[in-house]
Amino acid sequence: MIRNGKACVNILRSLALLSLLSMAGSAAFGDGETAPARDPKQPVDEAYTAKIHKYTTQPFFTSPLVDYLPASKNVPTPEAVLGDVAGAPGILPYAEDVYKYMRLLEKASPRVKVFSIGKTEEGREMIAVAVSSPENLKNLDENRARLAKLADPRTIKLDDTEADKIVAQAVPVYYITGTIHSPETGAPTALMELAYRLAVDESPYIREIRDGMITLITPVVEVDGRDRMVDIYHWHLSHPQDFYPPLIYWGKYVAHDNNRDAMGMTLKLTENVLNTYVGWKAQVLHDLHESVPYLYDNTAGDGPFNAWVDPILTDEWEMIGWRNVSDMTKFGMPGVFTHGVFDTWSPGYLMFIAAMHNGISRLYETFGNGGADTLKRTLDPQEYARTWYKQNPPLPEVLWSQRDNNNYEETGLLTSLHYFNENKRLFLKNFYLKAKRSVTKPAAEGPAAYVLPADDPRADSQAELLRVLQKQAVEISRATSAFTVALPVKKPAKAKKEKDEKEKEAAPAPTTREFPAGSYIIRMDQPYSRIADALLDYQYWSPDDPQKTPYDDTGWTFGELFRVQVTRVTDPKVLDAPMERVKEIRAPAGVSGEGTIFAINNNAEPSLATLRYKLRDASIEAAEEPFESGGKKFSRGSFLLRNVTRAQLNDAVSGLGLQAIAVSAMPSVKTHPVRAARLALVHTWLSTQAEGWWRIALHNLGIPYDYISTQTVSKISDLNAKYDVILFPPVGFFAGPTLVINGLPSAWGNPLPWKNTPETPNLVGKNDSTDDMRPGLGWDGVEHLQSFVQKGGVLLTATDTSRFALSIGLADGVSVGNAQKMKVVGSVVGTRLVDGASPIAYGYDEKLSAYCDNGPIFSLSSISGGRSFRRLGGPMHTRPTGRGTMDDPDFTVGRPNVEVPEEPKSEIWETPPVTDEQMHNNFRVIPPADRARVIFRYADSKDLLISGLVEGGDEIAQHPAVVDVPTGNGHVVLFSINPVYRGETRGTYSLVLNTILNFDSLNAGRKLAEK
Ligand SMILES: [Zn+2]
């Protein structure tokens, strides 16, 4: 293999030299296009150039664009800050150093300007660096005003002639973002050098880019994670013989998922990049990643394409992508390709901000070594295989350096910038056309608007959803009076004749709908209608789709996941309803009525939990049954507050979208106290991302918790002394019991510390630390969790931690089945309320949409050990072979017929009733009070799919989705769905919050089986 690899390398080397030679004087580019070549009159920085050559491991891993560095008398090269050239081995700059260099450039050159674009969760700065001609940079505001007219064609009355005039004058903006994924470390140095080249190089090829457009660069997107990664790399350099800790935290909350936040907009980095992109009216957002050899332009990707993007954009993807491949192929650089395995369905990626805001989304995967070491890299066969879209594949085995990676990144970007500039009038016109088509959406494909009715009982969640849309730069309007719209006429489904007859008898479907004054209207005749449409609409991923491995989630419908009413309106008359633009969304809140006791209806608004923790001294009780008071109806779980003044309560609810009603006397309804539980959130040292979404949700709701690791659990013998509720959110990382309990392998090697030292000052931030990441929960930890539950604690688990809890016997009477064909890939599914009297269900209705990603298939048993006894042979539910028709009783010759006893029946989600046979001296029968209590189950097979992909759904249909298992004096609450995910699932948050608030009354309303 190695010999073959070497032979391959040699052949390629000579081919590359040939192509480099032929490049010099050839006309490889189209008519009138400037060939990439340096300006022979401009001196070269010889020392810097020599190092570029030294650190490039093969002559064909570079290009005529980056194999030299032009010299400048007054502008410092990256060496000024790095102490070596960009991409040098052993050098990874902190974000601060990158910024320092960019600001040196700004000082030395009128062609560079640095802008601060916001802060991260940990308070670090994010920047954007503009590089262009001094004239362009002087006229930024004027140019922005031009671009703004193209971005919002309503300002020029959709006048194409006017647009053409602006297109002819405007200078486009190409926005590049680096290192959102912290272990992908190469972009910052590549972007430092790119900024230098764009500012200094006098070759016609670069000059055209500089004069013709504005290149905008955010060199580090995940700044918190970058600084941690550089820390780790420094640790690695000073302990070269040791293993180094994996980067378990990137940003404060999430790792890789920071590139899945462009829908929910929960993270600061997403908000800052979106504001920069939209604020600059940029045409392109190009995000740099490093996980595929050697340059995968996954812009075009694979099907299915997101259904809401404009086909003009998908054509642009192909144009730019293939041109990129073509240019770099001509340079003789192997392993450059587009298409590939990435499907372009989910709009959650950072670069998709551009796709959803009328620009061009782009993404590179180059090849990184996760640090600045030069390494021998061996590829998998599918990586070096030649395919239709990868005619010049990467080599099976190479020595690869950070400089090689920087060469690819810079060459790709420079050819992209040049091609974009050559065709900027086309792309600017397209930018306008895509915006115009967004504005004309109601009359074209529709819909005309989405309406969120004023009478939605969940005003706070409605406001939260609208705020997400506002972060997305979507305009929100509000009806100033009631209005009526026509409803779309549904085609009758192809049903059986009998059913049709029945439907005819039923009341005719309404043809109009009236919305009250104050309803929110999201007009689709606005420039950013596309993102609102994509978030609020439904998704359908066909099980027959040729794409069998969705890259990410397949469904996300925000109204469903936020549990907020959203109506898609196709009737264009909705746009004539009297309305006004809304700047700030404020859900109605306050106290009304007279009295010293206050009632707040429970609609499962997460802000109820916020209120409980805010009003520490108030006495709050939950009603165990619905009641009426002061002429108002209150649902189960409604709050009754005492020991709080009207003024205090008014102040507390004002930001929470809650309405309290004062009553003079305590209503006669059974209640229990709602206490502010002492809460712990447990994480592993395997992965912290999935639980990171839980942390940020609790943080935003103002719910305090201790953040402890499985190692800490193993050290606290009396968890009950500190906590009432322990959340153990999903781990991810394929974490089975072996990994969770044993932790990372420690048979050899050194401890992996995660702590702040002079060498690693940024690792911990305000998160957790340990001397050694390797140990897991351990058997002590298992025992502590078990004793915590036995002594009255509540343990809440979801998806893989539910499997974990069951596999180590923390709860009895629940088993997990193996899926055979089921594929529920990040989908929105239907669930149904089973036990509305459970406090976990307070505020919920019969139907609830939830996020599911192949959740565990729970089955219940009334017999300890999970499954009931298996008899010999399979169960028999039909009549045996014998006399008569199928419905007839059989006979036995020579004796009178006997009545067959009725077989006890139960639904799939229920605990099967205990039979008399099972009762005989059977200590394995779980006492009724200890049996699992199902709160929600998955919907029937036909109702399971709400959005996304559901294949083989009958395997999980009707099975329990949320189960409360009484264990000793406490409870284990198991979720098959993931209730807290990516800031997108506010509608299911309260299943968790209700468990927390009612931790010592979870058995309320429970009906027990007779035996
Ligand atoms: Zn990445």
Residues whose N, C-alpha, C, O or C-beta is under 5 A from the ligand:
A	BS01	ZN	H181 E184 H289 E290
